[in-house]
């Protein structure tokens, strides 16, 4: 959780990827790693990596049976 404690993931900030800065309602334009005392974590701002497709060719029909 501590790696997500920065203004980039704050509910009061808007991340600007072109300049790699955050526009904060409280402090103005700050770096994305900046952290102020008014930080409130917003889990919806996290970017989750894309899941890889599984390779099912290495499994046989017997691997899926319940018997």
HELIX and SHEET records of a PDB file:
HELIX    1   1 UNK A    2  UNK A    4  5                                   3    
HELIX    2   2 UNK A    7  UNK A    9  5                                   3    
HELIX    3   3 UNK A   43  UNK A   45  5                                   3    
HELIX    4   4 UNK A   56  UNK A   58  5                                   3    
HELIX    5   5 UNK A   61  UNK A   64  5                                   4    
SHEET    1   A 3 UNK A  13  UNK A  16  0                                        
SHEET    2   A 3 UNK A  21  UNK A  24 -1                                        
SHEET    3   A 3 UNK A  28  UNK A  31 -1                                        
END                                                                             
